[in-house]
Each structure stands twice: as structure tokens, then as C-alpha cells.
Amino acid sequence: MTEDRSDDPSADDPHSALDARARQTDARRFSPSIARNRDAVRAVFLQHMLAEGTLLEIASGTGEHGAHIAPGLPGLDWWYSDIDADGRASQAAWASHLGPGAGLKGPLRIDVSAGSWGEADALAPFDAMFCANMLHIAPFAAAQGLMAGAGQRLRQGGRMMVYGPFARHGEMAPSNQRFSDDLKSRDPDWGVRDLDREIGPLARAAGLALVEVVEMPANNLSVIFERE
């Protein structure tokens, strides 16, 4: 359960966690798709999310989103997490590379589909949460767990930003449809989720109100929820 797809699902670059990850001499990993979208993601984060407090990132993947956003917000503690050991190694390497002043913490091991989130439960409630490009490349139980977990672990008024490709009201862009079909051919439990028919009801049941939907490049969305 991890991070980024190609900005254009019809392009030659592989999608999401499926793209090739470059490595440095340390354990840091680099995703070409994150390099393309990180500025747009950061801009939405700075406009709609908090500038200080404690944030939990779910499925941090390479760790590049946190490394791109957190150092510019000195009052923010950004906790990495992932179920994947290689991802956690990359996140730890990014935190080490940027140093303690960057505000990068962890990584924690979290399986969002489990009732317990381990060490993260001792840190809750969080002021904010962030999750980029996990929902389409994980079983639907991960979406259920993310929303329920956010409802339980965000403070009242805390916000969660979710980024990635989505369908809306049963329809999706042709490029996202091709991408979803490709994902399902790899694993029938994967696929682009419908924000209104699948994710929205989970959020409402968890006490999360939809605050903003921001259109992003290449038919992605940034979705902002707030704990009621």
C-alpha cells in the first residue's frame, strides 16, 4: 500500500508503486511520478492543511512527500508510516538525510486495515493526517481502515488530505479507467475508487466531513476531510 502513480496513466512510465524507484547509496528511494506532482501536492497542503502540530502520514512509500513538505513547516512533526519494510527504510533514510530540523519522525509500522495501529495509537489524537496514492493500489479494506482510523485518531477539527485518482458518481476519466483496468488485471482487489459512492460513505460513517475537493494535474484529486 503505497505512493505514486504516473501523472498520465497513458504515458510510458509505469504507474503508482509500480514505477521504477531510483536509489541513492543510502536507502533513500525516488519515484519519478512524485517528482512530477510533489509541488502541486504541497501547494494544496499549504492552502488547506495545518502549519504546525502533529501529522501522521499513512503509506508514506518512498518518503518524498514528507521530505518535500515538512522541512518548510518548522512547527510540524510529520510521522512517517508504512506496512512495507523497504518503504520504511527509505523514509528513515530521508529523515536521517534531512536531519532533525526537518520534523520527520518514525517510521511507524501501520496496517490500516487492522484494528490496532500499534505505536501510532499512543501518539493519538493527531492534528492531521495525509495519505497519497494508497487507495487504488490496496484492497478496499485499506480504504475502510483509513477512514475508520482517521475518525478514531484525529482530534476534533483535525483534517486529513487524501491524494490520488478517483471516480466521481460512477464516472471516471478515460485515462483513470485504463489505469484502473490495468490495476485490476494485476490484482482484482485493486482499482480506482469512487469518491462519492465508496469513500464518501466511509468518511461520513467515521465522523469525517468533506471540506474540499481540489482538481489536480493528470486527473488526480486532493480531497480534504475534517473530523467533526
HELIX and SHEET records of a PDB file:
HELIX    1   1 SER A   16  LEU A   18  5                                   3    
HELIX    2   2 PRO A   32  HIS A   48  1                                  17    
HELIX    3   3 GLU A   64  ILE A   69  1                                   6    
HELIX    4   4 ALA A   70  GLY A   72  5                                   3    
HELIX    5   5 ALA A   85  LEU A   98  1                                  14    
HELIX    6   6 PRO A  100  ALA A  102  5                                   3    
HELIX    7   7 GLU A  119  LEU A  123  1                                   5    
HELIX    8   8 LEU A  135  ILE A  137  5                                   3    
HELIX    9   9 PHE A  140  ARG A  153  1                                  14    
HELIX   10  10 PRO A  174  ARG A  186  1                                  13    
HELIX   11  11 LEU A  195  ILE A  199  3                                   5    
HELIX   12  12 GLY A  200  ALA A  205  1                                   6    
HELIX   13  13 PRO A  217  ASN A  219  5                                   3    
SHEET    1   A 2 ALA A  22  ARG A  23  0                                        
SHEET    2   A 2 ARG A  29  PHE A  30 -1                                        
SHEET    1   B 6 LEU A 104  ARG A 109  0                                        
SHEET    2   B 6 GLY A  75  ASP A  82  1                                        
SHEET    3   B 6 GLU A  52  ILE A  58  1                                        
SHEET    4   B 6 PHE A 126  ALA A 132  1                                        
SHEET    5   B 6 LEU A 154  ALA A 167  1                                        
SHEET    6   B 6 ARG A 193  ASP A 194  1                                        
SHEET    1   C 7 LEU A 104  ARG A 109  0                                        
SHEET    2   C 7 GLY A  75  ASP A  82  1                                        
SHEET    3   C 7 GLU A  52  ILE A  58  1                                        
SHEET    4   C 7 PHE A 126  ALA A 132  1                                        
SHEET    5   C 7 LEU A 154  ALA A 167  1                                        
SHEET    6   C 7 ASN A 220  ARG A 227 -1                                        
SHEET    7   C 7 LEU A 208  MET A 216 -1                                        
END                                                                             
